[in-house]
Amino acid sequence: MLFLAMWGGKRRLYAATKFILYTAAGSLFILIGGLIMAFYNSNESTFDFQLLINKTYPLELEIIVYLSFLIAYAVKLPIIPFHTWLPDTHGEAHYSTCMLLAGILFKNGSLWIN
C-alpha cells in the first residue's frame, strides 16, 4: 500500500496501516485453513489439491476450515462486518489506487469465495 501511504490524503498512514493489518489477518486465516487441510491425518503433508479434495475430514474440521476461508475472503472481498478498512482506505487513497484496489483485491476475493 505504498501508493496510499505516499500519495493519500491527510490520514493516509492510518488508512494504510489499517489496510495492511486487515489484509495480513485475512491471509493468516487462509494459511491456517490450508495448513489444517495439509497436515490432517497424514504421514506426509501435501498441498496437492487433488489429494486434499479426495481426503475425508470430520464434519467439525470441515466447518472450522470453511469458516477460516470464509473469514479470510470476507476481509478481502470486503463483506460486512469485515469491511471496516474499506471506507478509510478508499477515502484517503488517490483515484488510481482505488481502481487498483477494486480491480485486484475485490475480484480476487470474489473469485475464491465461490
C-alpha positions as CSV (number, residue, x, y, z in Angstrom):
1,M,0.0,0.0,0.0
2,L,2.9,2.3,-0.8
3,F,0.6,4.3,-3.1
4,L,-1.8,5.1,-0.3
5,A,1.0,5.8,2.2
6,M,2.8,8.2,-0.1
7,W,0.0,10.0,-2.1
8,G,-3.1,9.6,0.0
9,G,-5.0,12.2,2.0
10,K,-4.4,13.6,5.5
11,R,-5.0,10.3,7.3
12,R,-3.2,8.2,4.7
13,L,-0.8,6.5,7.2
14,Y,-3.7,5.4,9.4
15,A,-5.6,4.1,6.4
16,A,-2.6,2.2,5.0
17,T,-1.8,0.7,8.4
18,K,-5.4,-0.4,8.9
19,F,-5.5,-1.9,5.4
20,I,-2.2,-3.8,5.9
21,L,-3.3,-5.2,9.3
22,Y,-6.7,-6.4,7.9
23,T,-5.1,-7.9,4.9
24,A,-2.5,-9.7,7.0
25,A,-5.2,-11.1,9.3
26,G,-7.2,-12.3,6.3
27,S,-4.1,-14.0,4.9
28,L,-3.4,-15.6,8.2
29,F,-6.8,-17.3,8.1
30,I,-6.1,-18.6,4.6
31,L,-2.8,-20.0,5.9
32,I,-4.5,-21.7,8.9
33,G,-7.1,-23.3,6.8
34,G,-4.6,-24.6,4.3
35,L,-2.3,-25.9,7.0
36,I,-5.1,-27.8,8.7
37,M,-6.0,-29.4,5.4
38,A,-2.4,-30.3,4.5
39,F,-1.4,-31.8,7.9
40,Y,-4.6,-33.5,8.9
41,N,-4.2,-37.3,9.5
42,S,-1.3,-37.8,7.1
43,N,2.2,-39.1,7.4
44,E,3.4,-36.8,4.7
45,S,2.0,-33.3,4.3
46,T,1.0,-32.1,0.9
47,F,-0.6,-29.1,-0.8
48,D,-1.7,-31.1,-3.8
49,F,-5.4,-30.1,-4.2
50,Q,-6.4,-33.4,-5.9
51,L,-5.2,-35.3,-2.8
52,L,-6.7,-32.8,-0.4
53,I,-10.1,-32.9,-2.2
54,N,-10.3,-36.7,-2.0
55,K,-9.4,-36.8,1.7
56,T,-12.2,-37.4,4.2
57,Y,-12.4,-34.9,7.0
58,P,-14.6,-35.0,10.1
59,L,-17.6,-32.6,10.0
60,E,-16.2,-30.4,12.8
61,L,-12.9,-30.0,11.0
62,E,-14.7,-29.1,7.7
63,I,-16.7,-26.4,9.5
64,I,-13.5,-25.0,11.0
65,V,-11.7,-24.9,7.7
66,Y,-14.8,-23.4,5.9
67,L,-15.1,-20.7,8.5
68,S,-11.4,-19.9,8.2
69,F,-11.6,-19.5,4.5
70,L,-14.9,-17.6,4.7
71,I,-13.4,-15.0,7.2
72,A,-10.3,-14.6,5.1
73,Y,-12.2,-13.9,1.9
74,A,-14.8,-11.8,3.6
75,V,-12.0,-9.5,4.7
76,K,-10.5,-9.4,1.2
77,L,-13.9,-9.0,-0.6
78,P,-15.0,-7.0,1.8
79,I,-18.2,-8.2,3.3
80,I,-19.9,-6.7,6.3
81,P,-18.7,-6.7,9.2
82,F,-15.2,-7.3,7.8
83,H,-15.2,-4.2,5.6
84,T,-14.2,-1.5,8.1
85,W,-10.8,-1.0,6.3
86,L,-12.6,-0.1,3.1
87,P,-14.0,3.4,3.9
88,D,-10.7,4.6,5.3
89,T,-8.7,3.2,2.5
90,H,-10.8,4.5,-0.3
91,G,-11.5,7.8,1.4
92,E,-7.8,8.6,1.7
93,A,-6.5,6.9,-1.5
94,H,-5.8,8.6,-4.8
95,Y,-8.3,7.6,-7.5
96,S,-5.7,5.4,-9.3
97,T,-5.1,3.5,-6.1
98,C,-8.8,3.0,-5.6
99,M,-9.0,1.5,-9.1
100,L,-6.2,-0.9,-8.3
101,L,-7.9,-2.0,-5.1
102,A,-11.2,-2.5,-6.7
103,G,-9.7,-4.2,-9.7
104,I,-7.4,-6.6,-8.0
105,L,-8.3,-7.2,-4.4
106,F,-12.1,-7.3,-4.7
107,K,-12.1,-9.6,-7.7
108,N,-9.6,-11.9,-6.0
109,G,-11.8,-12.3,-3.0
110,S,-15.0,-12.8,-5.1
111,L,-13.4,-15.4,-7.3
112,W,-12.2,-17.5,-4.3
113,I,-15.4,-17.2,-2.3
114,N,-17.4,-19.1,-4.9
